[in-house]
Amino acid sequence: MDTADQLFAIFAFATCGGYSGQLRVSVDCMEKASSNLSLGIDFAYPFRLYQVSFEAPACEGMRRERFFLDGDYSSSAEFFVTIAVFAFLYSLVATVVYIFFLNKYRENSRGPLIDFVVTVVFSFMWLVSSSAWAKALSDVKTATDPEEVQLLISACKDQTNRCSSVQDPRWSGLNTSVAFGFLNFVLWAGNIWFVFKETGWHKGGSRFAGGASEKQAGTFNQQPYNQGSLDQQGGFSNQPSEYSQVGGPTSYSNQM
């Protein structure tokens, strides 16, 4: 874990959890006195749009009607922010452990194992929450499109009245939150290997591979060298000869 994990987690939940947007539509009634040429509709996190209400002119005298936006996308948004907050807190705790308790962390095999499992879980959660939030954001954009909101206003269904879009919501902050979500997934997935190297699984595998190599090398060095085997290849032999070193046969020297 490093500072990048903490910063990216902060950016993820801050850009999503702190969002508030506004759209504006124009309702130009045939009776100009009842028109509203800049009707503002505010919405914010956690995007329970069905609770967002606004009043629009009915274009019948001064009467006004109350309408609600469609959709509830709070589950995906809150899930994304929750994962970001817990990921930030865990990375903060892990950083403190690495700085002040690194020796105890490495002495106990349970610590690296827990760290490895939690890192894998957070990597998966970042992927799931970011994907869910990206889909929910697309639906929020559709539900808050001024063209779609005009369809909810009864006065806009009358051809004698004119309705139009004045201002679209700004989505740069929420688009950034989705980007940071997937960046967090990449960071946490990349940390899996570094955390895995601290576990007993990786160290045990390294010791097993090193012991097998040493055993194989020792077996090779202990193989005996058979000098007599050269008879079959080079023609040399360790068997005694019938002739003496002076060149004559042994049986003839004995006769003399």
C-alpha positions as CSV (number, residue, x, y, z in Angstrom):
1,M,0.0,0.0,0.0
2,D,1.2,3.5,-0.8
3,T,0.1,7.1,-0.9
4,A,-1.4,6.7,-4.3
5,D,-4.0,4.2,-3.0
6,Q,-5.1,6.7,-0.4
7,L,-5.2,9.7,-2.7
8,F,-7.1,7.8,-5.5
9,A,-9.6,6.5,-2.9
10,I,-10.2,10.0,-1.6
11,F,-10.7,11.4,-5.1
12,A,-13.1,8.6,-5.9
13,F,-15.5,9.1,-3.0
14,A,-15.1,12.9,-2.9
15,T,-16.0,13.4,-6.6
16,C,-19.0,11.1,-6.2
17,G,-20.3,11.8,-2.7
18,G,-19.9,15.5,-3.0
19,Y,-21.7,16.0,-6.3
20,S,-24.7,18.2,-6.8
21,G,-26.1,19.2,-10.2
22,Q,-28.8,21.3,-11.8
23,L,-30.7,21.3,-15.0
24,R,-32.9,24.0,-16.4
25,V,-35.9,23.8,-18.8
26,S,-38.1,26.5,-20.3
27,V,-41.9,26.3,-20.3
28,D,-43.2,29.0,-22.6
29,C,-47.0,29.0,-22.2
30,M,-49.4,30.5,-24.6
31,E,-50.5,32.7,-21.8
32,K,-47.2,34.5,-21.3
33,A,-48.0,35.5,-17.7
34,S,-47.8,31.9,-16.5
35,S,-44.6,31.0,-18.3
36,N,-41.4,30.0,-16.6
37,L,-38.4,30.4,-19.0
38,S,-35.8,29.1,-16.6
39,L,-37.1,26.3,-14.4
40,G,-34.3,24.9,-12.3
41,I,-34.2,21.4,-11.0
42,D,-31.6,20.4,-8.4
43,F,-30.4,16.9,-7.6
44,A,-27.4,15.5,-5.7
45,Y,-25.8,12.3,-4.2
46,P,-27.1,9.7,-3.5
47,F,-29.3,10.2,-6.6
48,R,-32.7,9.2,-5.2
49,L,-34.3,11.0,-8.1
50,Y,-37.8,9.8,-7.3
51,Q,-37.6,12.2,-4.3
52,V,-36.6,15.2,-6.4
53,S,-39.6,17.4,-7.0
54,F,-40.1,20.6,-8.9
55,E,-43.0,22.8,-9.7
56,A,-43.8,23.7,-13.3
57,P,-46.5,26.0,-14.7
58,A,-49.7,24.3,-15.9
59,C,-50.3,27.0,-18.4
60,E,-53.8,27.4,-17.1
61,G,-53.9,30.7,-15.4
62,M,-51.4,30.9,-12.5
63,R,-51.8,27.3,-11.5
64,R,-48.6,25.2,-10.9
65,E,-48.1,21.5,-10.8
66,R,-45.6,19.4,-8.9
67,F,-43.6,16.7,-10.6
68,F,-40.9,14.2,-9.6
69,L,-38.0,12.8,-11.5
70,D,-37.8,9.1,-12.2
71,G,-35.4,6.5,-10.8
72,D,-33.4,5.5,-7.7
73,Y,-29.7,5.0,-8.2
74,S,-28.6,5.3,-4.6
75,S,-27.6,1.7,-4.1
76,S,-24.8,1.8,-6.8
77,A,-23.6,5.3,-5.7
78,E,-23.5,4.4,-2.0
79,F,-21.9,1.1,-2.7
80,F,-19.1,2.8,-4.7
81,V,-18.6,5.5,-2.0
82,T,-18.6,2.8,0.8
83,I,-15.9,0.8,-0.9
84,A,-13.8,3.9,-1.5
85,V,-14.0,4.9,2.2
86,F,-13.2,1.5,3.5
87,A,-10.3,1.1,1.0
88,F,-8.9,4.5,2.2
89,L,-9.1,3.5,5.9
90,Y,-7.5,0.1,5.3
91,S,-4.7,1.5,3.2
92,L,-4.1,4.1,5.9
93,V,-3.9,1.4,8.6
94,A,-1.6,-0.8,6.4
95,T,0.7,2.2,5.9
96,V,1.0,2.7,9.6
97,V,1.8,-1.0,10.1
98,Y,4.4,-1.0,7.3
99,I,6.2,2.0,8.8
100,F,6.1,1.3,12.6
101,F,5.5,-2.5,12.9
102,L,7.3,-4.0,9.8
103,N,9.4,-6.4,11.8
104,K,6.4,-7.8,13.7
105,Y,4.5,-7.9,10.4
106,R,7.1,-10.2,8.8
107,E,7.7,-12.3,11.9
108,N,4.0,-13.4,12.0
109,S,2.9,-15.3,8.9
110,R,-0.8,-14.6,9.7
111,G,-0.4,-10.8,9.0
112,P,0.8,-11.1,5.4
113,L,-1.8,-13.7,4.7
114,I,-4.6,-11.5,6.0
115,D,-3.2,-8.6,4.0
116,F,-3.1,-10.7,0.8
117,V,-6.7,-11.8,1.2
118,V,-8.0,-8.3,2.0
119,T,-6.1,-6.9,-1.0
120,V,-7.7,-9.5,-3.4
121,V,-11.1,-8.7,-1.9
122,F,-10.7,-5.0,-2.3
123,S,-9.5,-5.4,-5.9
124,F,-12.6,-7.4,-6.8
125,M,-14.9,-4.9,-5.0
126,W,-13.3,-1.9,-6.8
127,L,-14.0,-3.6,-10.1
128,V,-17.6,-4.5,-9.2
129,S,-18.5,-1.1,-7.6
130,S,-16.9,0.9,-10.4
131,S,-18.8,-1.1,-13.1
132,A,-22.1,-0.7,-11.2
133,W,-21.5,3.0,-10.7
134,A,-20.6,3.5,-14.3
135,K,-23.9,1.9,-15.4
136,A,-25.9,3.9,-12.8
137,L,-24.3,7.1,-13.9
138,S,-25.4,6.4,-17.5
139,D,-28.9,6.0,-16.2
140,V,-28.7,9.2,-14.1
141,K,-27.7,11.1,-17.2
142,T,-30.7,9.8,-19.1
143,A,-33.1,10.5,-16.3
144,T,-31.9,14.1,-15.8
145,D,-31.7,14.9,-19.5
146,P,-33.7,18.1,-20.0
147,E,-35.4,16.5,-23.1
148,E,-36.6,13.6,-20.9
149,V,-37.7,15.9,-18.1
150,Q,-39.9,17.9,-20.5
151,L,-41.9,14.7,-21.1
152,L,-42.9,14.7,-17.4
153,I,-44.4,18.2,-17.6
154,S,-48.0,18.1,-18.7
155,A,-47.9,21.6,-20.1
156,C,-45.2,20.5,-22.6
157,K,-47.5,17.9,-24.0
158,D,-49.8,20.6,-25.3
159,Q,-48.7,21.7,-28.8
160,T,-49.8,25.3,-28.0
161,N,-47.0,25.6,-25.5
162,R,-43.3,25.5,-26.2
163,C,-40.8,23.8,-24.0
164,S,-37.0,23.7,-24.5
165,S,-33.7,22.9,-22.7
166,V,-31.9,25.8,-21.1
167,Q,-29.0,24.1,-19.2
168,D,-27.7,20.6,-19.0
169,P,-26.1,19.2,-15.8
170,R,-22.3,19.1,-15.6
171,W,-21.0,15.6,-15.5
172,S,-17.2,16.2,-15.3
173,G,-17.0,15.4,-11.6
174,L,-19.0,12.2,-11.8
175,N,-17.1,11.1,-14.9
176,T,-13.9,11.6,-12.9
177,S,-15.2,9.5,-10.1
178,V,-15.7,6.5,-12.5
179,A,-12.2,7.0,-13.9
180,F,-10.7,7.0,-10.3
181,G,-12.7,3.9,-9.5
182,F,-11.1,1.9,-12.3
183,L,-7.7,3.3,-11.5
184,N,-8.1,2.1,-7.9
185,F,-8.9,-1.3,-9.2
186,V,-5.7,-1.3,-11.3
187,L,-3.6,-0.1,-8.3
188,W,-5.1,-2.7,-5.9
189,A,-4.7,-5.5,-8.4
190,G,-1.1,-4.5,-9.0
191,N,-0.5,-4.7,-5.2
192,I,-1.6,-8.3,-5.1
193,W,1.8,-9.6,-6.3
194,F,3.8,-7.5,-3.9
195,V,1.7,-8.6,-0.9
196,F,1.8,-12.2,-2.1
197,K,5.6,-12.2,-1.9
198,E,5.3,-11.6,1.8
199,T,3.2,-14.6,2.5
200,G,4.4,-18.1,3.5
201,W,3.0,-19.5,0.3
202,H,5.5,-17.6,-1.8
203,K,8.4,-18.1,0.6
204,G,7.7,-21.8,0.9
205,G,7.6,-22.3,-2.8
206,S,10.9,-20.5,-3.2
207,R,12.6,-22.7,-0.5
208,F,11.2,-25.8,-2.2
209,A,12.5,-24.8,-5.6
210,G,15.9,-24.0,-4.1
211,G,16.1,-27.3,-2.2
212,A,15.3,-29.2,-5.3
213,S,18.0,-27.5,-7.3
214,E,20.6,-28.2,-4.6
215,K,19.6,-31.9,-4.4
216,Q,19.9,-32.3,-8.2
217,A,23.3,-30.7,-8.2
218,G,24.5,-32.9,-5.3
219,T,23.3,-36.1,-7.1
220,F,25.3,-35.1,-10.2
221,N,28.5,-34.5,-8.3
222,Q,28.3,-37.9,-6.5
223,Q,28.2,-40.0,-9.6
224,P,31.4,-42.3,-9.7
225,Y,33.9,-42.0,-12.5
226,N,34.5,-45.5,-14.1
227,Q,37.9,-45.4,-15.8
228,G,37.4,-48.9,-17.1
229,S,34.5,-47.7,-19.2
230,L,37.0,-46.3,-21.7
231,D,37.5,-49.8,-23.0
232,Q,34.2,-49.6,-24.8
233,Q,34.9,-46.2,-26.4
234,G,38.7,-45.7,-26.7
235,G,40.1,-49.3,-26.6
236,F,42.0,-48.9,-23.3
237,S,41.7,-51.6,-20.6
238,N,42.7,-52.1,-17.0
239,Q,43.0,-55.9,-17.4
240,P,46.6,-57.4,-17.0
241,S,48.5,-58.2,-20.2
242,E,50.1,-61.5,-21.1
243,Y,53.4,-59.7,-22.0
244,S,55.9,-58.3,-19.6
245,Q,57.1,-54.7,-19.7
246,V,60.3,-55.7,-21.7
247,G,58.2,-56.8,-24.6
248,G,58.5,-60.7,-24.3
249,P,55.9,-63.1,-23.2
250,T,55.8,-63.9,-19.6
251,S,55.9,-67.7,-20.1
252,Y,59.2,-67.5,-22.1
253,S,61.0,-65.5,-19.4
254,N,60.1,-68.2,-16.9
255,Q,61.6,-70.9,-19.1
256,M,64.9,-69.1,-19.1
